[in-house]
Amino acid sequence: MPSVGFGLWKVDKETCADTVYNAIKAGYRLFDAAADYGNEKQAGEGLRRALQEGIVKREDIFITSKLWNTFHAQEHVKKVTRMQLEHWGIDYFDLFLIHFPISLKYVDPNHRYPAEWMGDDGKVHLEKVPMHETWKAMEELVDDSLVKNIGLSNCQGSLILDILQYAKYEPQVLQIELHPYLTQEPLVDLCKRWGIAVTAYSSFGPQSYLELGMGKTAPSLLDHSIIGAIASAHGKTPAQVLLRWATQRGLAVIPKSNDHGRLVSNLQCDGFDLTEQELAAISGLNMNYRLNDPVNIEPLLSIFA
């Protein structure tokens, strides 16, 4: 799995195909998708164009996607995975993650897709599906060659340790919100000890959430004086410093940008090293400031309590 990829969260359907195509031309080889993002068909169109033009081969590209909360029951996992693969126009995912450790009532894709969080009545409806059932169904995806690797997203240590007790195929990757305001060192350390790779999302912290009306209660990391001073010292952008802070510590990152210049710049974040003092200064900004928390949707979904 490449250490720097392109995240497809909030990439508009209208521009997604061109964005993926241009990102591949710029050198991106990892794309992070999900059923919930609602743009997998368009992303697949961009990939298909690059494949047809011979820019890359399928084996050159690492595609990550995710199982949404409404499909956790064993009888739904394989069906929806096949549908997502069809949307992409590919035969397998390189990595498939459980998007959240939350099971919601099934929604038929013919009725509404993506299903999102709420039912037709505007309320959240939980479903009693234990994680061991969902994980077994994920393992069957590997056995059927629909996915090469399986993993988790938005999970804490206790659930990871539980899955490790019964997993035939252990989680290969954990994807979590991680940035200097939410460093999550104990969770990262746990994953390293168990050999689980970590992918950090929302690397720019509040910046990723401003368009959603969130993240306004903390200063921008891109404008932070500490980040700016380090960027100036290395002749880099604040965004490149934030990404390098993660990748230099062995984490993968999946930033997205609709601006081609920033898209290229983000990919070039590994051409320098931060000092130990600089890494520590950035980590010192931690305030356990979590932005992506389902408790804001429904108090019963306090998975990070």
N, C-alpha and C positions, 0 to 999 in steps of 0.2 A: 504494500500500500504506500503510495507516495506520501511524503510528509506535508505537502502543500496541495490542497485541492480547491475545487470551486463549489460553493454551496448554492443550492437552487431554491432555498427558502426565500419567498417574496420576489422571485424573478417572474415578471409578468408573462402571461401566456403569449401575448402578442409579440414579444421580443425574445422569448426563451430559445426558440430554434436558432436564431441568429447568434444569440449570446453564447450558446453551447458550441456552435460551429466556430465562432471567432476565438473562443477560449481554447479550443483544441488547436487551432492554428497558432495561437500564442504560446502553446506548450503545456497547457493543463492536461493531465492524464487521469486525475481523480475527480469524480463528480459525485456530490452527495445529494441524494434525492429522497423523496418520501411520497407515499400515496396522499398524505394530507396536504402536500404543497400544490396539488392540482395541476401540475405542469409536466407530468412525465411523458405524455404523448408528444408535446412540443420539444422537450429535451431530446427524445428519441429521434425526432426529425432532424435536429442539428447533428446528432451523432451519425445518423444514416448518411447525411450529405458528406460528412468528413470521410466516412468509410468508402463511399462510392467514388470519391475523388482520390482515394489512395493516400490521404494525408496520414492516416493511422490504420492499423489493423485492430480487430476487436480485442485481441490479447494485449494490445498496448494500453487499453483503457480500463480503469478500475471504477466500476459503478457500484455505489452503495445505495440501497433503498431501505425502506422501513415498513414494518407491519403496523397498521393503525389499530387503535384501541377497540374498535367494533368488530375486529376479526380474530380475536384471541382464541375462540373455541376451536378445537382440533378440526372440526369439519369445514371450517372456513379458511384456515391458513393457506392450504395448498391452492385452493381455487383463486383466492385473491392474489397470491403470488404469481400464478400463471397469467392472470389478467394484467398485472403490473408489467410483467415481462413482455406481454403482447403490446402494451402501450409503448414501451421502449423499442420494441422491434428487435429484441435480443433473446438468446436462449438461456442465459443464466445471469444472476447477479454475482459480483465478486464478493459482496458482503451484504447481509440482510440483518437488520436490527429490529428488536422489539422497541417501538418508538417511545412508549411510556409503560411503566409497570401498573397499568390501569386497564381493567376490562370493562368495556361499555356494551350496552345492548346492541345486538347485531342490526345493521342497517343494510338492506339489499342494495348493491351498487346500482341496480336498475331504478331504484327509488330515489337515491341521492348519493352522489359520489363527487368529491370526497364527503364522507359522512360528517366530519367535524365533531365537535364536542356535544352539541345539543341535539335532542330529539325534535320531532316535529312540533312539540308543544313548548319548545324553548327551554326545556329542562334537561339536566344530565341524568342519564339512567344507567346505573351500574349493573354489571352482569357477574354472576358468581362463576368465574373461570379461574382456577388456581394456576399459578405460574408454571408448575411442573407439567400441566397439560399443554400449555402453549409452547414450552421449551421442547417437549417431545415432538410436537408438530413441526417446530423449526428444524429439529434434527432430521426429520423425514425429508425436508427440502434438500438437505445435503445428500442424503442417500439417493434421492431421485435426480441428483445433478442439476437441480434448479438454482441452487446457490452454492458457492464454494466455501464461504465462511459465514458464521452466525455470531451475533453479539447482542449487546444491550445498549439502551440509551436512557438517560435520566434515571438511573438506578443508584442506590446507595449501597454501602458495604455489606450490610446484613443480608440483603437480598442476593447479592453476588455470592456470598459464602453459602447461602442456602442452595442456590443453583449448582454450585460446585459439588454438592453432596450427591447429586443424582444424575448429573450431566454425562451422557455418553460422549458428546462433543462439547468441550468447555467453551465458554464465551471467548472469542478472539479479540474483540474490541468493545470498549465502553465509550460511548459518546456523551459528553456532558457540557453544560455551560461552564466555561472557564475563561477568566480574564483577570487582570490585576485587581479588580474589585471583588473577585470571587475566585480565590486561588485553589481551594479544595486540596491542599497538600496531603492530608491523611488518606483521602480516597485515591489520589494518584499513586501514593506510595503503596497502598494495598494492591492496586492493579499491577504495579511493577513487580511486586513480590510473587504474584500469581501468574506472571507472564501475559497479562492482558494489556494490549495496546490501548492508548487513550487518544481520542480525538476531541479537541476543544472546539466548541462552537461559540458564537458571539464574542469573538476575540477582541472586538473593539468596544465591548461593554455597552453602555447606554446608547451609543450611536445606532446600534442595530434596531432599537425599539422606538426611536423618536417618532417615526412615521406611524406607529401604532398608538401614539399618545402616551407612551410610557418612557421611563428612564430619565425623566426631567428633574429628579430629586438628587442627582449626583453630577459632579462636574464631568464634562467630556474628557475621556482619556486621550483623544486625539489633540486636545488643546491643553492638556495638563503640562505644567511647567517642568516636572521631572522627566516626562516622556520627551518633551520638546528639547530639553537640554541634551539628553542622550542622543536623540536623532541628529542634532546639530554636530555633536562631537564625532559622529560616524559618517556624516554627509548622507543621511538616509531620511526617509519620511517617518513621521510618528507611526503610521500604520505598519511600516516595515519593522520598526522596533517592537511593536506589540506582538507581531507575528513571530519575530525571531526570539522574543522572550519565551514563547511556547516551544518552538521547534528546537531551540538549543537545549532544552531540557527533555527532549525525546518525545514530545507530543506532536500529533498531526493537527493541522488547522484547515478550515474550510471556509475562508472568507468569500463573500460575493460582492460584485460591483457591476452596475450597469454602465459604468464609464470605462471605455476600453483602456485608457491610459492607466487608471488605477488598477484595472484587472491585470495588466502586464506588470505593474510595479509590485503588486502583492506577491506575484509568483517569484519575484527576484529578492525575496526577503532572507534567503539563506547565504548570501554572499559575504557575510561578515559575522563576527562574534562579539557578543557583549562581555564585558568583564564581570567577574564574580560580584564586585561591588554594584555594578549596574543592575545585574539580575536581582540582587537583594533589595535594591532601592525600589525596583518595580514591584516586586513581591510584597514589599512593605506597604503598598497602597491597599492591601486587602481590607475590606470592611464587611465581608460576607454578604455582599449586595447581590441578591439573586433577582433576576428579571423574569425568567421563564418558569413560572410556578403555577401549577394547576389549581392551587388553593385560591387563586384570584378568580377562577371560573366557578368553583364549587368548594365550599369549606370542607366537605367530606373528602376532598382529594389532596389532603396535606401530606404528600408523599415524602416531603423533605423535613417533616416535623422532627 
